[in-house]
Amino acid sequence: MYFKSLAMTTAKPVLCVGCTVIDFVTINDSFPTEDTDRRCLDGYWQRGGNASNVSTVLRLLGANVEFFGMLSKSNGFRVLLDDLDRRGIGTQHCPKTEKDPPFSSVIIVKETGSRTIVHCNKNYPYITYEDFMKIDLDRYGWVHFEARHAHETIKMIKAVREHNRIHGSSIRISLDFETMFEKNLPLCGLCNYVVFSSELAKQQGWKSPRETCYALASSVEPTCPSIICPWGSTGAACLDTAVNEFTNVAALKPDRIVDTLGAGDSFMAGFIYATYVMQSSLSDAVGFANRVAGHKITDFGYDHIAGLQKDDKFTTD
């Protein structure tokens, strides 16, 4: 499959709405045994959070991007703000709080590349509809949401749709749907694209990407135009509900697996970039998303994604 160059785009920015946290990561030769004291092989901290990670990968791919979420005034959070600024990810519209930032403890096992995450958010405040309405939506061509705090998020999504209706705009809306099925389900029918996690699908008893796409489509009224379901190493699937076209897209197999932390967020960013910037078809965008996620897991962090086009390490699975 042919993909266009990942040059810096002149399209309107993508706005990513959600969370940013501090990830404390340790790399271990095996998973720690309970109630033991041991040394890790290596460790580092990085900025995390779903929407925050999507922002990072979009920027590395060449998109103009802004992050919108609650930022902490804590001294410890300063390093995250510096990282966002260094990468050219806008945060000028973010509200701020005096509360300490949320964090996650991440255990990576070197041999398998697996990651185990323990989150701690300490009732950290989330952005509100009132915060969101202070933004000039004319600035953006795409708004991406995490499926969380549904009572606030649904009002934000409706605000984008109303903006499109009143101003004749065509801002596209995507949703990253990973948790709390019943609470977040009403968000789906308001979006152009829903990316639904395999873990949540399995919790619903859905056993395959095909079953997941069609079951989710039938659960939402009105249904979302496009449903995408990543399914780990087997690849991903997509359903264009307007024409009832279902497509399985094979995974791209890297030559090594080093760090799977953030692979899902990399997939999400790859899909947005391919759809919005490259103007790819639904199935081609999913293929590119597979490629970005596959490249991400070949090394720690995200910066190597910027060299995606230079590396030809993939074979179809």
LINBELGI-V976307 format. One record per backbone hydrogen bond with DSSP energy under -0.5 kcal/mol. CO is the residue of the C=O (numbers start at 0). NH is the residue of the N-H. Records with the same first field share a line. If there is no record, write none. Layout:
# LINBELGI-V976307
CO = NH + NH
This chain:
# LINBELGI-V976307
4 = 6
12 = 140 + 141
13 = 15 + 65
14 = 16 + 143
15 = 17 + 67
16 = 145
18 = 51
20 = 22 + 47
21 = 23 + 103
22 = 24 + 45
23 = 105
24 = 43
25 = 27 + 107
26 = 40 + 41
27 = 109
32 = 35
41 = 26
43 = 24
45 = 22
47 = 20
48 = 52
49 = 53
50 = 54
51 = 55
52 = 56
53 = 57
54 = 58
55 = 59
56 = 60
57 = 61 + 62
61 = 8
63 = 13
64 = 89
65 = 15
67 = 17
70 = 96
73 = 76 + 77
74 = 77
76 = 79 + 80
77 = 81
78 = 82
79 = 83
80 = 84
81 = 85
82 = 86
83 = 88
84 = 87
87 = 89
89 = 66
90 = 93
94 = 70
96 = 72
101 = 21
102 = 119
103 = 23 + 105
104 = 117
105 = 25 + 107
106 = 115
107 = 27 + 109
108 = 112
112 = 259
113 = 108
115 = 106
117 = 104
119 = 102
120 = 123
127 = 131
128 = 132
130 = 133
131 = 134
134 = 136
135 = 138
136 = 139
138 = 12
140 = 171
141 = 14
142 = 173
143 = 16
144 = 175
145 = 147
148 = 151 + 152
149 = 153
151 = 155
152 = 156
153 = 157
154 = 158
155 = 159
156 = 160
157 = 161
158 = 162
159 = 163
160 = 164
161 = 165
162 = 166 + 168
163 = 167 + 168
171 = 142
172 = 191 + 192
173 = 144
174 = 176 + 194
175 = 146 + 177
176 = 196
179 = 183
180 = 184
183 = 186 + 187
184 = 187 + 188
186 = 189
187 = 190
190 = 224
191 = 225
192 = 174
193 = 195 + 227
194 = 176
196 = 200
197 = 201
198 = 202
199 = 203
200 = 203 + 205
201 = 204
204 = 206
207 = 211
208 = 212
209 = 213
210 = 214
211 = 215
212 = 216
213 = 217
214 = 218
215 = 218 + 219
216 = 219
224 = 240 + 241
225 = 193
226 = 238
227 = 195
228 = 236
230 = 233
231 = 234
233 = 250
234 = 230
235 = 248
236 = 228
237 = 246
238 = 226 + 240
239 = 242 + 243 + 244
243 = 245
244 = 239
246 = 237
247 = 249
248 = 235
250 = 252 + 316
251 = 253
252 = 314
255 = 257
259 = 262
261 = 265
262 = 266
263 = 267
264 = 268
265 = 269
266 = 270
267 = 271
268 = 272
269 = 273
270 = 274
271 = 275 + 276
272 = 276 + 277
273 = 279
280 = 284
281 = 285
282 = 286
283 = 287
284 = 288
285 = 289
286 = 290
287 = 291
288 = 292
289 = 293
290 = 294
291 = 295
292 = 296
294 = 297
295 = 298
296 = 257 + 258
301 = 304
302 = 305
303 = 306
304 = 307
306 = 309 + 310
307 = 310
310 = 312
314 = 252
